[in-house]
Amino acid sequence: MPELPEVNAKKNHFDQVALHQKIETVDLIDTSYILKEISGPAFAEKLTGRTFTGSYRRGKYFFAKLDNSDHVLFHFGMSGRFRYYDDPDDQPKYERFAFDFEEGGRLGFDCPRKLARIHYVEDLDAFIAKKNLGEDALVLKEADFLEMAKGRKGTIKGFLLNQKYLAGMGNLYVDEVCWQQGIHPASVMGLLSEEEQRAMFQNMQAILQKAVALDAVYPDYPEEWLWNHRDKGGTCPKDGTELQRDKVAGRSTYYCPQCQALRS
């Protein structure tokens, strides 16, 4: 599932190729499963003749704003992506629908596994409230993070993954935060001191900012990150200890048994 940095990269691409483009037609190819609470023909009718005027990312959710102030939500699932092209020969194999623009060019939505979820959203605030979606992890204030973290009896990993607290953190980035801080992901969040929780927030922000700056291109991530050592048999970049893999908060979790202390 794409997390905040990956969705931000998709937003950057969308902004470059689709903003201020008037939609001439919407080509429906196979929208089964991915369109939610709206039919394909109704979706095409609402988008035809409209112009994308802006975009908004909240965690893993990407909203494209239309000239009538409505939005289209793209939740990309495991394999959803935009593909902009001019030559019909470049059409993606698993394109589910596409926007043909008045001035030329076509923005296809490619989704091999049909796990994406597309909504037409008339009231953005109401939709976010309905989803109980917390503040974006890069917008969240430190004071709000500390207030939510105070006294929490669940695991650090469960807290950071909970989208109602902060939106955008996913499995790999949470493991990275915990490893860089030297604390076991299964530690109880409320057992950390306020100073440690503050350091965790700042570390999380720094990791996300770095990933966003690199447009979520994984080969460019720093070699010293845990990210590059997670495969089976991988070792801790700090001390060379073989990494352990367990389930924490229902997710596969990598950590160093030597340099990540468990607080429970």
Secondary structure in CASP SS format (residue, H / E / C, confidence):
PFRMAT SS
TARGET T0000
AUTHOR 0000-0000-0000
METHOD secondary structure of the structure
MODEL  1
M C 1.00
P C 1.00
E C 1.00
L H 1.00
P H 1.00
E H 1.00
V H 1.00
N H 1.00
A H 1.00
K H 1.00
K H 1.00
N H 1.00
H H 1.00
F H 1.00
D H 1.00
Q H 1.00
V H 1.00
A H 1.00
L C 1.00
H C 1.00
Q C 1.00
K E 1.00
I E 1.00
E E 1.00
T E 1.00
V E 1.00
D E 1.00
L E 1.00
I C 1.00
D C 1.00
T C 1.00
S C 1.00
Y C 1.00
I C 1.00
L E 1.00
K E 1.00
E C 1.00
I C 1.00
S C 1.00
G H 1.00
P H 1.00
A H 1.00
F H 1.00
A H 1.00
E H 1.00
K H 1.00
L H 1.00
T C 1.00
G C 1.00
R C 1.00
T E 1.00
F E 1.00
T E 1.00
G E 1.00
S E 1.00
Y E 1.00
R E 1.00
R E 1.00
G C 1.00
K C 1.00
Y E 1.00
F E 1.00
F E 1.00
A E 1.00
K E 1.00
L E 1.00
D C 1.00
N C 1.00
S C 1.00
D C 1.00
H E 1.00
V E 1.00
L E 1.00
F E 1.00
H E 1.00
F C 1.00
G C 1.00
M C 1.00
S C 1.00
G C 1.00
R E 1.00
F E 1.00
R E 1.00
Y E 1.00
Y E 1.00
D C 1.00
D C 1.00
P H 1.00
D H 1.00
D H 1.00
Q C 1.00
P C 1.00
K C 1.00
Y C 1.00
E E 1.00
R E 1.00
F E 1.00
A E 1.00
F E 1.00
D E 1.00
F E 1.00
E C 1.00
E C 1.00
G C 1.00
G C 1.00
R E 1.00
L E 1.00
G E 1.00
F E 1.00
D E 1.00
C C 1.00
P C 1.00
R C 1.00
K C 1.00
L C 1.00
A C 1.00
R E 1.00
I E 1.00
H E 1.00
Y E 1.00
V E 1.00
E C 1.00
D C 1.00
L H 1.00
D H 1.00
A H 1.00
F H 1.00
I H 1.00
A H 1.00
K H 1.00
K C 1.00
N C 1.00
L C 1.00
G C 1.00
E E 1.00
D E 1.00
A C 1.00
L C 1.00
V C 1.00
L C 1.00
K C 1.00
E H 1.00
A H 1.00
D H 1.00
F H 1.00
L H 1.00
E H 1.00
M H 1.00
A H 1.00
K C 1.00
G C 1.00
R C 1.00
K C 1.00
G C 1.00
T E 1.00
I H 1.00
K H 1.00
G H 1.00
F H 1.00
L H 1.00
L H 1.00
N C 1.00
Q C 1.00
K C 1.00
Y C 1.00
L E 1.00
A E 1.00
G C 1.00
M C 1.00
G C 1.00
N H 1.00
L H 1.00
Y H 1.00
V H 1.00
D H 1.00
E H 1.00
V H 1.00
C H 1.00
W H 1.00
Q H 1.00
Q H 1.00
G C 1.00
I E 1.00
H C 1.00
P C 1.00
A C 1.00
S C 1.00
V E 1.00
M H 1.00
G H 1.00
L H 1.00
L C 1.00
S C 1.00
E H 1.00
E H 1.00
E H 1.00
Q H 1.00
R H 1.00
A H 1.00
M H 1.00
F H 1.00
Q H 1.00
N H 1.00
M H 1.00
Q H 1.00
A H 1.00
I H 1.00
L H 1.00
Q H 1.00
K H 1.00
A H 1.00
V H 1.00
A H 1.00
L C 1.00
D C 1.00
A C 1.00
V C 1.00
Y H 1.00
P H 1.00
D H 1.00
Y C 1.00
P C 1.00
E C 1.00
E C 1.00
W C 1.00
L H 1.00
W H 1.00
N H 1.00
H H 1.00
R C 1.00
D C 1.00
K C 1.00
G C 1.00
G C 1.00
T E 1.00
C C 1.00
P C 1.00
K C 1.00
D C 1.00
G C 1.00
T C 1.00
E E 1.00
L C 1.00
Q E 1.00
R E 1.00
D E 1.00
K E 1.00
V E 1.00
A C 1.00
G C 1.00
R E 1.00
S E 1.00
T E 1.00
Y E 1.00
Y E 1.00
C C 1.00
P C 1.00
Q C 1.00
C C 1.00
Q C 1.00
A E 1.00
L C 1.00
R C 1.00
S C 1.00
END
